[in-house]
Amino acid sequence: MKESLAASVYFIWMERNRILFQQKSLPADHIAQMTINFIQKFLSSTKKVKPSTINRSLCAKWGLVEGYILKL
């Protein structure tokens, strides 16, 4: 959940800067997909996440396999 929040803030901030400094913007669904792709890559390359209702829900919504959830 923490990584999701951090990635979301980062990509929104980058889009804000793109609009302010380059006068360009990306569609919202493109930014959302970039965020999801980043989180998928982050999770697959680093660690598994703690089992919780929120983390299971995010994995289900984003199409991540249950393998990302730690077995306790």
Predicted model as a PDB file, atoms N, CA, C, CB and O in Angstrom, pLDDT in the B-factor column:
MODEL        1                                                                  
ATOM      1  N   MET A   1       0.827  -1.195   0.000  1.00 74.00           N  
ATOM      2  CA  MET A   1       0.000   0.000   0.000  1.00 74.00           C  
ATOM      3  C   MET A   1       0.871   1.259   0.000  1.00 74.00           C  
ATOM      4  CB  MET A   1      -0.941  -0.001   1.214  1.00 74.00           C  
ATOM      5  O   MET A   1       0.571   2.229  -0.695  1.00 74.00           O  
ATOM      6  N   LYS A   2       1.951   1.233   0.785  1.00 81.00           N  
ATOM      7  CA  LYS A   2       2.831   2.405   0.857  1.00 81.00           C  
ATOM      8  C   LYS A   2       3.490   2.678  -0.496  1.00 81.00           C  
ATOM      9  CB  LYS A   2       3.911   2.203   1.938  1.00 81.00           C  
ATOM     10  O   LYS A   2       3.591   3.826  -0.929  1.00 81.00           O  
ATOM     11  N   GLU A   3       3.932   1.614  -1.151  1.00 81.00           N  
ATOM     12  CA  GLU A   3       4.565   1.775  -2.456  1.00 81.00           C  
ATOM     13  C   GLU A   3       3.570   2.318  -3.477  1.00 81.00           C  
ATOM     14  CB  GLU A   3       5.144   0.440  -2.939  1.00 81.00           C  
ATOM     15  O   GLU A   3       3.931   3.114  -4.344  1.00 81.00           O  
ATOM     16  N   SER A   4       2.324   1.884  -3.369  1.00 84.00           N  
ATOM     17  CA  SER A   4       1.283   2.366  -4.281  1.00 84.00           C  
ATOM     18  C   SER A   4       1.059   3.868  -4.114  1.00 84.00           C  
ATOM     19  CB  SER A   4      -0.032   1.609  -4.041  1.00 84.00           C  
ATOM     20  O   SER A   4       0.949   4.601  -5.097  1.00 84.00           O  
ATOM     21  N   LEU A   5       0.995   4.310  -2.875  1.00 90.00           N  
ATOM     22  CA  LEU A   5       0.808   5.733  -2.601  1.00 90.00           C  
ATOM     23  C   LEU A   5       2.000   6.542  -3.119  1.00 90.00           C  
ATOM     24  CB  LEU A   5       0.617   5.969  -1.089  1.00 90.00           C  
ATOM     25  O   LEU A   5       1.829   7.569  -3.777  1.00 90.00           O  
ATOM     26  N   ALA A   6       3.204   6.066  -2.813  1.00 92.00           N  
ATOM     27  CA  ALA A   6       4.403   6.785  -3.250  1.00 92.00           C  
ATOM     28  C   ALA A   6       4.475   6.864  -4.767  1.00 92.00           C  
ATOM     29  CB  ALA A   6       5.661   6.108  -2.703  1.00 92.00           C  
ATOM     30  O   ALA A   6       4.793   7.921  -5.311  1.00 92.00           O  
ATOM     31  N   ALA A   7       4.186   5.771  -5.458  1.00 91.00           N  
ATOM     32  CA  ALA A   7       4.228   5.774  -6.923  1.00 91.00           C  
ATOM     33  C   ALA A   7       3.164   6.700  -7.495  1.00 91.00           C  
ATOM     34  CB  ALA A   7       4.036   4.352  -7.469  1.00 91.00           C  
ATOM     35  O   ALA A   7       3.420   7.421  -8.460  1.00 91.00           O  
ATOM     36  N   SER A   8       1.983   6.684  -6.911  1.00 92.00           N  
ATOM     37  CA  SER A   8       0.909   7.561  -7.388  1.00 92.00           C  
ATOM     38  C   SER A   8       1.286   9.029  -7.246  1.00 92.00           C  
ATOM     39  CB  SER A   8      -0.386   7.282  -6.625  1.00 92.00           C  
ATOM     40  O   SER A   8       1.110   9.815  -8.178  1.00 92.00           O  
ATOM     41  N   VAL A   9       1.801   9.394  -6.088  1.00 95.00           N  
ATOM     42  CA  VAL A   9       2.221  10.782  -5.866  1.00 95.00           C  
ATOM     43  C   VAL A   9       3.313  11.166  -6.853  1.00 95.00           C  
ATOM     44  CB  VAL A   9       2.716  10.979  -4.418  1.00 95.00           C  
ATOM     45  O   VAL A   9       3.285  12.262  -7.414  1.00 95.00           O  
ATOM     46  N   TYR A  10       4.275  10.275  -7.071  1.00 96.00           N  
ATOM     47  CA  TYR A  10       5.378  10.555  -7.992  1.00 96.00           C  
ATOM     48  C   TYR A  10       4.860  10.813  -9.401  1.00 96.00           C  
ATOM     49  CB  TYR A  10       6.377   9.391  -8.004  1.00 96.00           C  
ATOM     50  O   TYR A  10       5.229  11.816 -10.012  1.00 96.00           O  
ATOM     51  N   PHE A  11       4.017   9.937  -9.929  1.00 96.00           N  
ATOM     52  CA  PHE A  11       3.556  10.095 -11.308  1.00 96.00           C  
ATOM     53  C   PHE A  11       2.628  11.299 -11.470  1.00 96.00           C  
ATOM     54  CB  PHE A  11       2.843   8.830 -11.767  1.00 96.00           C  
ATOM     55  O   PHE A  11       2.626  11.942 -12.519  1.00 96.00           O  
ATOM     56  N   ILE A  12       1.847  11.605 -10.448  1.00 95.00           N  
ATOM     57  CA  ILE A  12       1.012  12.816 -10.500  1.00 95.00           C  
ATOM     58  C   ILE A  12       1.904  14.054 -10.475  1.00 95.00           C  
ATOM     59  CB  ILE A  12       0.001  12.849  -9.312  1.00 95.00           C  
ATOM     60  O   ILE A  12       1.656  15.009 -11.211  1.00 95.00           O  
ATOM     61  N   TRP A  13       2.929  14.044  -9.643  1.00 97.00           N  
ATOM     62  CA  TRP A  13       3.863  15.170  -9.580  1.00 97.00           C  
ATOM     63  C   TRP A  13       4.584  15.350 -10.921  1.00 97.00           C  
ATOM     64  CB  TRP A  13       4.889  14.957  -8.443  1.00 97.00           C  
ATOM     65  O   TRP A  13       4.763  16.478 -11.379  1.00 97.00           O  
ATOM     66  N   MET A  14       4.996  14.255 -11.545  1.00 96.00           N  
ATOM     67  CA  MET A  14       5.672  14.331 -12.846  1.00 96.00           C  
ATOM     68  C   MET A  14       4.730  14.909 -13.909  1.00 96.00           C  
ATOM     69  CB  MET A  14       6.174  12.930 -13.279  1.00 96.00           C  
ATOM     70  O   MET A  14       5.155  15.683 -14.766  1.00 96.00           O  
ATOM     71  N   GLU A  15       3.465  14.532 -13.848  1.00 96.00           N  
ATOM     72  CA  GLU A  15       2.491  15.074 -14.809  1.00 96.00           C  
ATOM     73  C   GLU A  15       2.273  16.562 -14.556  1.00 96.00           C  
ATOM     74  CB  GLU A  15       1.144  14.313 -14.716  1.00 96.00           C  
ATOM     75  O   GLU A  15       2.150  17.341 -15.501  1.00 96.00           O  
ATOM     76  N   ARG A  16       2.225  16.950 -13.310  1.00 97.00           N  
ATOM     77  CA  ARG A  16       2.105  18.375 -12.979  1.00 97.00           C  
ATOM     78  C   ARG A  16       3.262  19.150 -13.570  1.00 97.00           C  
ATOM     79  CB  ARG A  16       2.051  18.584 -11.457  1.00 97.00           C  
ATOM     80  O   ARG A  16       3.064  20.208 -14.166  1.00 97.00           O  
ATOM     81  N   ASN A  17       4.486  18.625 -13.407  1.00 97.00           N  
ATOM     82  CA  ASN A  17       5.660  19.300 -13.959  1.00 97.00           C  
ATOM     83  C   ASN A  17       5.629  19.337 -15.488  1.00 97.00           C  
ATOM     84  CB  ASN A  17       6.932  18.607 -13.485  1.00 97.00           C  
ATOM     85  O   ASN A  17       6.026  20.332 -16.094  1.00 97.00           O  
ATOM     86  N   ARG A  18       5.161  18.260 -16.105  1.00 96.00           N  
ATOM     87  CA  ARG A  18       5.058  18.224 -17.572  1.00 96.00           C  
ATOM     88  C   ARG A  18       4.111  19.319 -18.064  1.00 96.00           C  
ATOM     89  CB  ARG A  18       4.565  16.832 -18.053  1.00 96.00           C  
ATOM     90  O   ARG A  18       4.391  19.994 -19.054  1.00 96.00           O  
ATOM     91  N   ILE A  19       2.991  19.486 -17.363  1.00 96.00           N  
ATOM     92  CA  ILE A  19       2.021  20.515 -17.756  1.00 96.00           C  
ATOM     93  C   ILE A  19       2.601  21.914 -17.547  1.00 96.00           C  
ATOM     94  CB  ILE A  19       0.710  20.357 -16.953  1.00 96.00           C  
ATOM     95  O   ILE A  19       2.466  22.776 -18.415  1.00 96.00           O  
ATOM     96  N   LEU A  20       3.240  22.141 -16.410  1.00 96.00           N  
ATOM     97  CA  LEU A  20       3.768  23.468 -16.103  1.00 96.00           C  
ATOM     98  C   LEU A  20       4.951  23.868 -16.988  1.00 96.00           C  
ATOM     99  CB  LEU A  20       4.184  23.521 -14.659  1.00 96.00           C  
ATOM    100  O   LEU A  20       5.016  25.002 -17.463  1.00 96.00           O  
ATOM    101  N   PHE A  21       5.878  22.948 -17.206  1.00 96.00           N  
ATOM    102  CA  PHE A  21       7.128  23.313 -17.861  1.00 96.00           C  
ATOM    103  C   PHE A  21       7.183  22.982 -19.347  1.00 96.00           C  
ATOM    104  CB  PHE A  21       8.250  22.636 -17.176  1.00 96.00           C  
ATOM    105  O   PHE A  21       7.976  23.579 -20.075  1.00 96.00           O  
ATOM    106  N   GLN A  22       6.364  22.050 -19.813  1.00 97.00           N  
ATOM    107  CA  GLN A  22       6.389  21.684 -21.225  1.00 97.00           C  
ATOM    108  C   GLN A  22       5.066  21.988 -21.928  1.00 97.00           C  
ATOM    109  CB  GLN A  22       6.717  20.212 -21.370  1.00 97.00           C  
ATOM    110  O   GLN A  22       4.965  21.841 -23.146  1.00 97.00           O  
ATOM    111  N   GLN A  23       4.064  22.406 -21.179  1.00 96.00           N  
ATOM    112  CA  GLN A  23       2.728  22.670 -21.707  1.00 96.00           C  
ATOM    113  C   GLN A  23       2.181  21.468 -22.480  1.00 96.00           C  
ATOM    114  CB  GLN A  23       2.754  23.904 -22.609  1.00 96.00           C  
ATOM    115  O   GLN A  23       1.512  21.620 -23.501  1.00 96.00           O  
ATOM    116  N   LYS A  24       2.482  20.268 -21.968  1.00 95.00           N  
ATOM    117  CA  LYS A  24       1.977  19.020 -22.545  1.00 95.00           C  
ATOM    118  C   LYS A  24       1.319  18.226 -21.427  1.00 95.00           C  
ATOM    119  CB  LYS A  24       3.125  18.191 -23.232  1.00 95.00           C  
ATOM    120  O   LYS A  24       1.624  18.413 -20.250  1.00 95.00           O  
ATOM    121  N   SER A  25       0.416  17.340 -21.811  1.00 95.00           N  
ATOM    122  CA  SER A  25      -0.190  16.478 -20.795  1.00 95.00           C  
ATOM    123  C   SER A  25      -0.473  15.102 -21.389  1.00 95.00           C  
ATOM    124  CB  SER A  25      -1.494  17.109 -20.242  1.00 95.00           C  
ATOM    125  O   SER A  25      -0.599  14.935 -22.602  1.00 95.00           O  
ATOM    126  N   LEU A  26      -0.567  14.137 -20.501  1.00 95.00           N  
ATOM    127  CA  LEU A  26      -0.900  12.767 -20.872  1.00 95.00           C  
ATOM    128  C   LEU A  26      -2.313  12.468 -20.398  1.00 95.00           C  
ATOM    129  CB  LEU A  26       0.118  11.753 -20.268  1.00 95.00           C  
ATOM    130  O   LEU A  26      -2.773  13.065 -19.425  1.00 95.00           O  
ATOM    131  N   PRO A  27      -3.006  11.563 -21.062  1.00 96.00           N  
ATOM    132  CA  PRO A  27      -4.339  11.172 -20.578  1.00 96.00           C  
ATOM    133  C   PRO A  27      -4.242  10.512 -19.197  1.00 96.00           C  
ATOM    134  CB  PRO A  27      -5.019  10.206 -21.585  1.00 96.00           C  
ATOM    135  O   PRO A  27      -3.255   9.848 -18.881  1.00 96.00           O  
ATOM    136  N   ALA A  28      -5.269  10.705 -18.397  1.00 94.00           N  
ATOM    137  CA  ALA A  28      -5.281  10.161 -17.039  1.00 94.00           C  
ATOM    138  C   ALA A  28      -5.125   8.645 -17.022  1.00 94.00           C  
ATOM    139  CB  ALA A  28      -6.567  10.547 -16.338  1.00 94.00           C  
ATOM    140  O   ALA A  28      -4.452   8.106 -16.142  1.00 94.00           O  
ATOM    141  N   ASP A  29      -5.739   7.945 -17.987  1.00 95.00           N  
ATOM    142  CA  ASP A  29      -5.619   6.492 -17.998  1.00 95.00           C  
ATOM    143  C   ASP A  29      -4.187   6.045 -18.317  1.00 95.00           C  
ATOM    144  CB  ASP A  29      -6.593   5.894 -19.013  1.00 95.00           C  
ATOM    145  O   ASP A  29      -3.762   4.975 -17.883  1.00 95.00           O  
ATOM    146  N   HIS A  30      -3.458   6.845 -19.058  1.00 96.00           N  
ATOM    147  CA  HIS A  30      -2.056   6.535 -19.346  1.00 96.00           C  
ATOM    148  C   HIS A  30      -1.201   6.675 -18.074  1.00 96.00           C  
ATOM    149  CB  HIS A  30      -1.516   7.467 -20.466  1.00 96.00           C  
ATOM    150  O   HIS A  30      -0.328   5.848 -17.814  1.00 96.00           O  
ATOM    151  N   ILE A  31      -1.458   7.710 -17.301  1.00 94.00           N  
ATOM    152  CA  ILE A  31      -0.736   7.912 -16.044  1.00 94.00           C  
ATOM    153  C   ILE A  31      -1.061   6.783 -15.064  1.00 94.00           C  
ATOM    154  CB  ILE A  31      -1.092   9.289 -15.423  1.00 94.00           C  
ATOM    155  O   ILE A  31      -0.174   6.280 -14.375  1.00 94.00           O  
ATOM    156  N   ALA A  32      -2.326   6.390 -15.004  1.00 92.00           N  
ATOM    157  CA  ALA A  32      -2.718   5.285 -14.124  1.00 92.00           C  
ATOM    158  C   ALA A  32      -2.016   3.994 -14.545  1.00 92.00           C  
ATOM    159  CB  ALA A  32      -4.253   5.091 -14.144  1.00 92.00           C  
ATOM    160  O   ALA A  32      -1.535   3.248 -13.692  1.00 92.00           O  
ATOM    161  N   GLN A  33      -1.952   3.723 -15.849  1.00 93.00           N  
ATOM    162  CA  GLN A  33      -1.300   2.509 -16.320  1.00 93.00           C  
ATOM    163  C   GLN A  33       0.203   2.540 -16.047  1.00 93.00           C  
ATOM    164  CB  GLN A  33      -1.557   2.319 -17.810  1.00 93.00           C  
ATOM    165  O   GLN A  33       0.788   1.512 -15.707  1.00 93.00           O  
ATOM    166  N   MET A  34       0.828   3.696 -16.191  1.00 93.00           N  
ATOM    167  CA  MET A  34       2.258   3.818 -15.869  1.00 93.00           C  
ATOM    168  C   MET A  34       2.494   3.513 -14.394  1.00 93.00           C  
ATOM    169  CB  MET A  34       2.780   5.238 -16.213  1.00 93.00           C  
ATOM    170  O   MET A  34       3.462   2.841 -14.038  1.00 93.00           O  
ATOM    171  N   THR A  35       1.599   4.013 -13.536  1.00 92.00           N  
ATOM    172  CA  THR A  35       1.719   3.772 -12.105  1.00 92.00           C  
ATOM    173  C   THR A  35       1.588   2.283 -11.797  1.00 92.00           C  
ATOM    174  CB  THR A  35       0.661   4.571 -11.336  1.00 92.00           C  
ATOM    175  O   THR A  35       2.387   1.733 -11.038  1.00 92.00           O  
ATOM    176  N   ILE A  36       0.591   1.634 -12.377  1.00 87.00           N  
ATOM    177  CA  ILE A  36       0.384   0.203 -12.148  1.00 87.00           C  
ATOM    178  C   ILE A  36       1.570  -0.597 -12.665  1.00 87.00           C  
ATOM    179  CB  ILE A  36      -0.912  -0.274 -12.825  1.00 87.00           C  
ATOM    180  O   ILE A  36       2.033  -1.514 -11.986  1.00 87.00           O  
ATOM    181  N   ASN A  37       2.069  -0.269 -13.847  1.00 89.00           N  
ATOM    182  CA  ASN A  37       3.229  -0.978 -14.404  1.00 89.00           C  
ATOM    183  C   ASN A  37       4.446  -0.833 -13.492  1.00 89.00           C  
ATOM    184  CB  ASN A  37       3.559  -0.448 -15.814  1.00 89.00           C  
ATOM    185  O   ASN A  37       5.179  -1.796 -13.269  1.00 89.00           O  
ATOM    186  N   PHE A  38       4.656   0.365 -12.970  1.00 89.00           N  
ATOM    187  CA  PHE A  38       5.779   0.589 -12.070  1.00 89.00           C  
ATOM    188  C   PHE A  38       5.657  -0.273 -10.811  1.00 89.00           C  
ATOM    189  CB  PHE A  38       5.866   2.071 -11.690  1.00 89.00           C  
ATOM    190  O   PHE A  38       6.628  -0.896 -10.381  1.00 89.00           O  
ATOM    191  N   ILE A  39       4.465  -0.303 -10.230  1.00 84.00           N  
ATOM    192  CA  ILE A  39       4.254  -1.081  -9.013  1.00 84.00           C  
ATOM    193  C   ILE A  39       4.435  -2.577  -9.281  1.00 84.00           C  
ATOM    194  CB  ILE A  39       2.855  -0.810  -8.442  1.00 84.00           C  
ATOM    195  O   ILE A  39       5.018  -3.288  -8.462  1.00 84.00           O  
ATOM    196  N   GLN A  40       3.939  -3.054 -10.424  1.00 79.00           N  
ATOM    197  CA  GLN A  40       4.122  -4.457 -10.783  1.00 79.00           C  
ATOM    198  C   GLN A  40       5.608  -4.799 -10.891  1.00 79.00           C  
ATOM    199  CB  GLN A  40       3.405  -4.770 -12.107  1.00 79.00           C  
ATOM    200  O   GLN A  40       6.052  -5.817 -10.360  1.00 79.00           O  
ATOM    201  N   LYS A  41       6.369  -3.956 -11.571  1.00 81.00           N  
ATOM    202  CA  LYS A  41       7.805  -4.197 -11.705  1.00 81.00           C  
ATOM    203  C   LYS A  41       8.511  -4.109 -10.358  1.00 81.00           C  
ATOM    204  CB  LYS A  41       8.422  -3.200 -12.682  1.00 81.00           C  
ATOM    205  O   LYS A  41       9.405  -4.902 -10.063  1.00 81.00           O  
ATOM    206  N   PHE A  42       8.108  -3.150  -9.553  1.00 79.00           N  
ATOM    207  CA  PHE A  42       8.706  -2.994  -8.227  1.00 79.00           C  
ATOM    208  C   PHE A  42       8.477  -4.243  -7.386  1.00 79.00           C  
ATOM    209  CB  PHE A  42       8.128  -1.759  -7.514  1.00 79.00           C  
ATOM    210  O   PHE A  42       9.412  -4.770  -6.784  1.00 79.00           O  
ATOM    211  N   LEU A  43       7.245  -4.711  -7.343  1.00 72.00           N  
ATOM    212  CA  LEU A  43       6.931  -5.875  -6.534  1.00 72.00           C  
ATOM    213  C   LEU A  43       7.621  -7.133  -7.047  1.00 72.00           C  
ATOM    214  CB  LEU A  43       5.437  -6.088  -6.495  1.00 72.00           C  
ATOM    215  O   LEU A  43       8.071  -7.962  -6.256  1.00 72.00           O  
ATOM    216  N   SER A  44       7.705  -7.277  -8.353  1.00 70.00           N  
ATOM    217  CA  SER A  44       8.309  -8.495  -8.894  1.00 70.00           C  
ATOM    218  C   SER A  44       9.819  -8.509  -8.718  1.00 70.00           C  
ATOM    219  CB  SER A  44       7.967  -8.640 -10.363  1.00 70.00           C  
ATOM    220  O   SER A  44      10.429  -9.578  -8.735  1.00 70.00           O  
ATOM    221  N   SER A  45      10.430  -7.349  -8.549  1.00 68.00           N  
ATOM    222  CA  SER A  45      11.887  -7.314  -8.452  1.00 68.00           C  
ATOM    223  C   SER A  45      12.405  -7.142  -7.029  1.00 68.00           C  
ATOM    224  CB  SER A  45      12.417  -6.209  -9.302  1.00 68.00           C  
ATOM    225  O   SER A  45      13.604  -7.293  -6.795  1.00 68.00           O  
ATOM    226  N   THR A  46      11.545  -6.835  -6.088  1.00 59.00           N  
ATOM    227  CA  THR A  46      12.062  -6.548  -4.757  1.00 59.00           C  
ATOM    228  C   THR A  46      11.615  -7.551  -3.704  1.00 59.00           C  
ATOM    229  CB  THR A  46      11.641  -5.179  -4.342  1.00 59.00           C  
ATOM    230  O   THR A  46      12.413  -8.378  -3.262  1.00 59.00           O  
ATOM    231  N   LYS A  47      10.394  -7.493  -3.311  1.00 61.00           N  
ATOM    232  CA  LYS A  47       9.945  -8.291  -2.180  1.00 61.00           C  
ATOM    233  C   LYS A  47       8.474  -8.599  -2.302  1.00 61.00           C  
ATOM    234  CB  LYS A  47      10.226  -7.577  -0.867  1.00 61.00           C  
ATOM    235  O   LYS A  47       7.775  -8.083  -3.173  1.00 61.00           O  
ATOM    236  N   LYS A  48       8.028  -9.443  -1.418  1.00 65.00           N  
ATOM    237  CA  LYS A  48       6.604  -9.737  -1.338  1.00 65.00           C  
ATOM    238  C   LYS A  48       5.990  -8.817  -0.290  1.00 65.00           C  
ATOM    239  CB  LYS A  48       6.349 -11.242  -0.990  1.00 65.00           C  
ATOM    240  O   LYS A  48       6.687  -8.280   0.571  1.00 65.00           O  
ATOM    241  N   VAL A  49       4.690  -8.648  -0.376  1.00 66.00           N  
ATOM    242  CA  VAL A  49       4.006  -7.734   0.541  1.00 66.00           C  
ATOM    243  C   VAL A  49       3.302  -8.506   1.643  1.00 66.00           C  
ATOM    244  CB  VAL A  49       3.000  -6.862  -0.217  1.00 66.00           C  
ATOM    245  O   VAL A  49       3.006  -9.692   1.503  1.00 66.00           O  
ATOM    246  N   LYS A  50       3.043  -7.821   2.723  1.00 72.00           N  
ATOM    247  CA  LYS A  50       2.371  -8.422   3.873  1.00 72.00           C  
ATOM    248  C   LYS A  50       0.936  -8.801   3.499  1.00 72.00           C  
ATOM    249  CB  LYS A  50       2.380  -7.451   5.081  1.00 72.00           C  
ATOM    250  O   LYS A  50       0.273  -8.093   2.741  1.00 72.00           O  
ATOM    251  N   PRO A  51       0.469  -9.926   4.041  1.00 76.00           N  
ATOM    252  CA  PRO A  51      -0.919 -10.298   3.765  1.00 76.00           C  
ATOM    253  C   PRO A  51      -1.880  -9.371   4.499  1.00 76.00           C  
ATOM    254  CB  PRO A  51      -1.177 -11.759   4.169  1.00 76.00           C  
ATOM    255  O   PRO A  51      -1.821  -9.246   5.722  1.00 76.00           O  
ATOM    256  N   SER A  52      -2.752  -8.734   3.758  1.00 78.00           N  
ATOM    257  CA  SER A  52      -3.791  -7.900   4.350  1.00 78.00           C  
ATOM    258  C   SER A  52      -4.923  -7.799   3.345  1.00 78.00           C  
ATOM    259  CB  SER A  52      -3.246  -6.482   4.742  1.00 78.00           C  
ATOM    260  O   SER A  52      -4.744  -8.082   2.161  1.00 78.00           O  
ATOM    261  N   THR A  53      -6.058  -7.403   3.814  1.00 82.00           N  
ATOM    262  CA  THR A  53      -7.216  -7.252   2.940  1.00 82.00           C  
ATOM    263  C   THR A  53      -6.940  -6.214   1.863  1.00 82.00           C  
ATOM    264  CB  THR A  53      -8.457  -6.861   3.750  1.00 82.00           C  
ATOM    265  O   THR A  53      -7.284  -6.418   0.698  1.00 82.00           O  
ATOM    266  N   ILE A  54      -6.327  -5.115   2.241  1.00 82.00           N  
ATOM    267  CA  ILE A  54      -6.036  -4.043   1.287  1.00 82.00           C  
ATOM    268  C   ILE A  54      -5.054  -4.524   0.226  1.00 82.00           C  
ATOM    269  CB  ILE A  54      -5.472  -2.808   2.013  1.00 82.00           C  
ATOM    270  O   ILE A  54      -5.278  -4.298  -0.963  1.00 82.00           O  
ATOM    271  N   ASN A  55      -3.972  -5.182   0.632  1.00 75.00           N  
ATOM    272  CA  ASN A  55      -2.979  -5.655  -0.333  1.00 75.00           C  
ATOM    273  C   ASN A  55      -3.565  -6.719  -1.253  1.00 75.00           C  
ATOM    274  CB  ASN A  55      -1.753  -6.209   0.393  1.00 75.00           C  
ATOM    275  O   ASN A  55      -3.270  -6.728  -2.448  1.00 75.00           O  
ATOM    276  N   ARG A  56      -4.390  -7.616  -0.716  1.00 77.00           N  
ATOM    277  CA  ARG A  56      -5.037  -8.625  -1.565  1.00 77.00           C  
ATOM    278  C   ARG A  56      -5.972  -7.966  -2.569  1.00 77.00           C  
ATOM    279  CB  ARG A  56      -5.814  -9.639  -0.706  1.00 77.00           C  
ATOM    280  O   ARG A  56      -6.033  -8.369  -3.730  1.00 77.00           O  
ATOM    281  N   SER A  57      -6.696  -6.954  -2.117  1.00 81.00           N  
ATOM    282  CA  SER A  57      -7.612  -6.235  -3.000  1.00 81.00           C  
ATOM    283  C   SER A  57      -6.853  -5.531  -4.125  1.00 81.00           C  
ATOM    284  CB  SER A  57      -8.434  -5.215  -2.200  1.00 81.00           C  
ATOM    285  O   SER A  57      -7.266  -5.588  -5.283  1.00 81.00           O  
ATOM    286  N   LEU A  58      -5.745  -4.868  -3.787  1.00 77.00           N  
ATOM    287  CA  LEU A  58      -4.940  -4.200  -4.813  1.00 77.00           C  
ATOM    288  C   LEU A  58      -4.384  -5.208  -5.814  1.00 77.00           C  
ATOM    289  CB  LEU A  58      -3.792  -3.413  -4.166  1.00 77.00           C  
ATOM    290  O   LEU A  58      -4.405  -4.961  -7.020  1.00 77.00           O  
ATOM    291  N   CYS A  59      -3.892  -6.331  -5.326  1.00 74.00           N  
ATOM    292  CA  CYS A  59      -3.364  -7.361  -6.227  1.00 74.00           C  
ATOM    293  C   CYS A  59      -4.462  -7.850  -7.169  1.00 74.00           C  
ATOM    294  CB  CYS A  59      -2.778  -8.548  -5.420  1.00 74.00           C  
ATOM    295  O   CYS A  59      -4.210  -8.041  -8.359  1.00 74.00           O  
ATOM    296  N   ALA A  60      -5.653  -8.053  -6.665  1.00 78.00           N  
ATOM    297  CA  ALA A  60      -6.761  -8.514  -7.496  1.00 78.00           C  
ATOM    298  C   ALA A  60      -7.138  -7.466  -8.539  1.00 78.00           C  
ATOM    299  CB  ALA A  60      -7.975  -8.852  -6.627  1.00 78.00           C  
ATOM    300  O   ALA A  60      -7.339  -7.801  -9.707  1.00 78.00           O  
ATOM    301  N   LYS A  61      -7.236  -6.208  -8.133  1.00 80.00           N  
ATOM    302  CA  LYS A  61      -7.618  -5.136  -9.054  1.00 80.00           C  
ATOM    303  C   LYS A  61      -6.583  -4.927 -10.152  1.00 80.00           C  
ATOM    304  CB  LYS A  61      -7.821  -3.840  -8.292  1.00 80.00           C  
ATOM    305  O   LYS A  61      -6.935  -4.621 -11.291  1.00 80.00           O  
ATOM    306  N   TRP A  62      -5.318  -5.092  -9.814  1.00 75.00           N  
ATOM    307  CA  TRP A  62      -4.248  -4.811 -10.759  1.00 75.00           C  
ATOM    308  C   TRP A  62      -3.757  -6.044 -11.493  1.00 75.00           C  
ATOM    309  CB  TRP A  62      -3.107  -4.171 -10.050  1.00 75.00           C  
ATOM    310  O   TRP A  62      -2.798  -5.974 -12.262  1.00 75.00           O  
ATOM    311  N   GLY A  63      -4.408  -7.168 -11.260  1.00 73.00           N  
ATOM    312  CA  GLY A  63      -4.049  -8.377 -11.980  1.00 73.00           C  
ATOM    313  C   GLY A  63      -2.745  -9.003 -11.543  1.00 73.00           C  
ATOM    314  O   GLY A  63      -2.094  -9.691 -12.330  1.00 73.00           O  
ATOM    315  N   LEU A  64      -2.351  -8.777 -10.300  1.00 70.00           N  
ATOM    316  CA  LEU A  64      -1.133  -9.370  -9.778  1.00 70.00           C  
ATOM    317  C   LEU A  64      -1.450 -10.736  -9.183  1.00 70.00           C  
ATOM    318  CB  LEU A  64      -0.481  -8.449  -8.723  1.00 70.00           C  
ATOM    319  O   LEU A  64      -2.500 -10.921  -8.567  1.00 70.00           O  
ATOM    320  N   VAL A  65      -0.572 -11.663  -9.362  1.00 64.00           N  
ATOM    321  CA  VAL A  65      -0.796 -13.014  -8.842  1.00 64.00           C  
ATOM    322  C   VAL A  65      -0.654 -13.030  -7.335  1.00 64.00           C  
ATOM    323  CB  VAL A  65       0.182 -14.013  -9.474  1.00 64.00           C  
ATOM    324  O   VAL A  65      -0.020 -12.149  -6.754  1.00 64.00           O  
ATOM    325  N   GLU A  66      -1.238 -14.022  -6.708  1.00 60.00           N  
ATOM    326  CA  GLU A  66      -1.166 -14.153  -5.266  1.00 60.00           C  
ATOM    327  C   GLU A  66       0.261 -14.363  -4.769  1.00 60.00           C  
ATOM    328  CB  GLU A  66      -2.036 -15.291  -4.815  1.00 60.00           C  
ATOM    329  O   GLU A  66       0.511 -14.231  -3.571  1.00 60.00           O  
ATOM    330  N   GLY A  67       1.191 -14.684  -5.644  1.00 63.00           N  
ATOM    331  CA  GLY A  67       2.570 -14.893  -5.260  1.00 63.00           C  
ATOM    332  C   GLY A  67       3.224 -13.668  -4.655  1.00 63.00           C  
ATOM    333  O   GLY A  67       4.257 -13.777  -3.994  1.00 63.00           O  
ATOM    334  N   TYR A  68       2.637 -12.503  -4.873  1.00 59.00           N  
ATOM    335  CA  TYR A  68       3.189 -11.275  -4.292  1.00 59.00           C  
ATOM    336  C   TYR A  68       2.875 -11.171  -2.805  1.00 59.00           C  
ATOM    337  CB  TYR A  68       2.644 -10.049  -5.024  1.00 59.00           C  
ATOM    338  O   TYR A  68       3.505 -10.387  -2.096  1.00 59.00           O  
ATOM    339  N   ILE A  69       1.912 -11.951  -2.325  1.00 63.00           N  
ATOM    340  CA  ILE A  69       1.497 -11.898  -0.926  1.00 63.00           C  
ATOM    341  C   ILE A  69       2.311 -12.920  -0.139  1.00 63.00           C  
ATOM    342  CB  ILE A  69      -0.035 -12.170  -0.779  1.00 63.00           C  
ATOM    343  O   ILE A  69       2.396 -14.083  -0.532  1.00 63.00           O  
ATOM    344  N   LEU A  70       2.902 -12.495   0.959  1.00 59.00           N  
ATOM    345  CA  LEU A  70       3.672 -13.411   1.820  1.00 59.00           C  
ATOM    346  C   LEU A  70       2.770 -14.448   2.445  1.00 59.00           C  
ATOM    347  CB  LEU A  70       4.411 -12.637   2.918  1.00 59.00           C  
ATOM    348  O   LEU A  70       1.621 -14.164   2.784  1.00 59.00           O  
ATOM    349  N   LYS A  71       3.279 -15.622   2.594  1.00 58.00           N  
ATOM    350  CA  LYS A  71       2.571 -16.686   3.305  1.00 58.00           C  
ATOM    351  C   LYS A  71       3.043 -16.668   4.753  1.00 58.00           C  
ATOM    352  CB  LYS A  71       2.819 -18.093   2.641  1.00 58.00           C  
ATOM    353  O   LYS A  71       4.237 -16.820   5.009  1.00 58.00           O  
ATOM    354  N   LEU A  72       2.146 -16.487   5.689  1.00 49.00           N  
ATOM    355  CA  LEU A  72       2.517 -16.474   7.107  1.00 49.00           C  
ATOM    356  C   LEU A  72       2.047 -17.713   7.801  1.00 49.00           C  
ATOM    357  CB  LEU A  72       1.952 -15.258   7.802  1.00 49.00           C  
ATOM    358  O   LEU A  72       2.272 -17.872   9.001  1.00 49.00           O  
TER     359      LEU A  72                                                      
ENDMDL                                                                          
END                                                                             
